[in-house]
Amino acid sequence: MASTVIPSPGTWGTWSAGRNIFTFLAFFSPIAAFSQDMTASHMWNPLWPPHAKFHAGQTMSLSIYNALFLLWLLWYPSPSRDSSFTPQLERLKNERERLHLCATVISTYYITMLMSGNLFPGTAGFDPPYDPSTVPQSAVAVAVLSVIATAWYLENKRLRQLIAEAEDGKKTK
């Protein structure tokens, strides 16, 4: 028996709290990276060797790539999102898989920020001379990872509820 195809309310193209937060983070991350790296203490520092500047550029490029990939995952229509031939339950499950990937993609930047300052010799989460009014990068990473976890929780909860409703609708038919 072929499954009934129902338009998918509340999935692709829908603004929700979790999706809004992820979209904000897609813009926040490169802006934050550039505001911290395109400074006199980093890229414009004449004492920094070219290879150190290369790694600052690599960080900024990674933030742009992650942001674009995140926006694509959030908003670009996949075949299962648009297809009238894909049952609603399958679309919702695919949407949830993309949600997990969204959280993974955006969190890699901040997880590696935590690792870089703590695992490698001679690294620090701030630039000398240390100014106590500045926030170490590890605190920023933990704060943003908390926001990512909140966005994932909110969107996952919404999608789980829609999946449960779709499964209940399927059982009653």
VOGU-3710 file (C-alpha; in Angstrom, 3 decimals, decimal comma):
1> mastvipspg> 0,000/0,000/0,000  1,455/3,339/-1,002  1,776/5,877/1,763  -0,216/9,056/1,589  1,803/12,132/0,787  0,946/15,083/2,984  2,518/18,515/2,636  5,143/18,925/5,291  4,126/21,789/7,568  6,740/22,848/10,041
11> twgtwsagrn> 9,839/21,491/8,328  11,893/22,959/5,479  11,596/26,693/5,097  9,987/27,146/8,499  11,356/29,671/10,936  11,650/28,222/14,411  13,587/29,127/17,538  16,275/26,507/16,944  16,641/27,325/13,258  16,780/31,059/14,062
21> iftflaffsp> 19,605/30,483/16,551  21,563/28,350/14,080  21,085/31,028/11,400  22,331/33,694/13,822  25,394/31,554/14,613  26,139/31,191/10,905  26,549/34,975/10,716  28,067/35,436/14,184  30,951/32,971/13,768  32,764/34,595/10,814
31> iaafsqdmta> 32,129/38,079/12,168  33,627/37,053/15,521  36,597/35,357/13,838  37,383/38,366/11,677  36,910/40,836/14,541  39,467/38,933/16,604  41,993/38,005/13,901  42,061/41,098/11,679  43,595/43,149/14,469  46,909/44,753/15,398
41> shmwnplwpp> 47,680/41,795/17,668  47,175/39,226/14,881  47,140/39,799/11,126  48,428/43,388/11,300  51,135/42,530/13,831  54,535/43,089/12,145  56,128/40,710/14,659  53,961/37,791/13,589  55,695/35,489/11,111  53,872/34,754/7,839
51> hakfhagqtm> 53,075/31,181/8,874  51,304/32,389/12,030  49,277/34,740/9,827  48,535/31,781/7,553  46,898/29,977/10,489  44,880/33,068/11,428  43,706/33,203/7,805  42,933/29,495/7,941  40,758/30,070/11,006  38,853/32,894/9,326
61> slsiynalfl> 38,384/30,842/6,150  37,118/27,886/8,187  34,574/30,127/9,899  33,254/31,277/6,505  33,126/27,740/5,115  31,327/26,414/8,214  28,846/29,290/8,073  28,029/28,732/4,399  27,693/24,977/4,914  25,440/25,554/7,918
71> lwllwypsps> 23,194/27,927/5,952  23,006/25,402/3,114  22,012/22,638/5,552  19,404/24,875/7,159  17,814/26,474/4,119  18,739/24,750/0,842  15,968/22,454/-0,360  16,979/18,823/-0,612  15,005/16,429/-2,818  13,271/14,950/0,214
81> rdssftpqle> 12,293/18,408/1,459  10,536/19,447/-1,731  9,330/16,230/-3,235  5,618/15,642/-3,170  6,528/11,967/-3,552  8,333/11,772/-0,207  6,024/10,919/2,686  5,876/13,466/5,488  7,364/11,097/8,071  10,416/10,449/5,919
91> rlknererlh> 10,886/14,187/5,282  10,762/14,894/9,011  13,307/12,183/9,766  15,614/13,549/7,058  15,189/17,022/8,521  16,214/15,714/11,930  19,347/14,116/10,464  20,268/17,455/8,909  19,743/19,086/12,299  22,353/16,785/13,849
101> lcatvistyy> 24,743/17,673/11,045  24,078/21,409/11,594  25,039/21,115/15,255  28,157/19,135/14,367  29,315/21,546/11,661  28,987/24,742/13,680  30,347/23,220/16,903  33,580/21,974/15,281  34,931/25,524/15,153  34,386/26,032/18,890
111> itmlmsgnlf> 35,448/22,546/19,984  38,738/22,980/18,149  39,075/26,410/19,783  38,931/24,693/23,181  41,371/22,005/22,089  43,880/24,409/20,550  44,339/26,452/23,680  44,661/23,452/25,963  46,386/20,640/24,059  49,296/22,246/22,267
121> pgtagfdppy> 52,456/23,605/23,910  52,970/27,344/23,971  49,353/28,220/23,189  47,065/30,488/25,179  43,496/31,714/24,941  44,570/35,352/25,056  47,341/37,563/23,732  50,066/39,024/25,902  50,194/41,243/27,694  47,232/39,591/29,397
131> dpstvpqsav> 44,456/42,065/30,032  42,119/40,817/32,783  39,235/42,710/31,167  39,395/40,415/28,127  37,600/37,102/28,042  39,743/34,033/27,288  38,740/32,192/24,127  37,821/29,077/26,104  35,056/31,025/27,882  33,736/32,249/24,525
141> avavlsviat> 33,834/28,695/23,141  31,939/27,267/26,125  29,307/30,026/25,892  28,761/29,497/22,146  28,673/25,698/22,564  25,924/26,233/25,150  23,961/28,291/22,613  24,485/25,560/20,000  23,213/22,937/22,453  20,150/25,084/23,161
151> awylenkrlr> 19,421/25,523/19,435  19,825/21,786/18,852  17,547/20,963/21,806  14,779/23,332/20,686  14,801/22,205/17,056  15,149/18,515/17,963  12,185/18,801/20,341  10,082/20,446/17,618  10,986/17,823/15,033  10,451/14,919/17,453
161> qliaeaedgk> 6,962/16,251/18,170  6,188/16,517/14,435  7,553/12,995/13,862  5,386/11,640/16,698  2,314/13,348/15,207  3,113/11,943/11,766  3,603/8,451/13,206  0,302/8,705/15,112  -1,436/9,801/11,919  0,089/6,864/10,074
171> ktk> -1,133/4,385/12,746  -4,703/5,648/12,617  -4,973/5,094/8,851
//
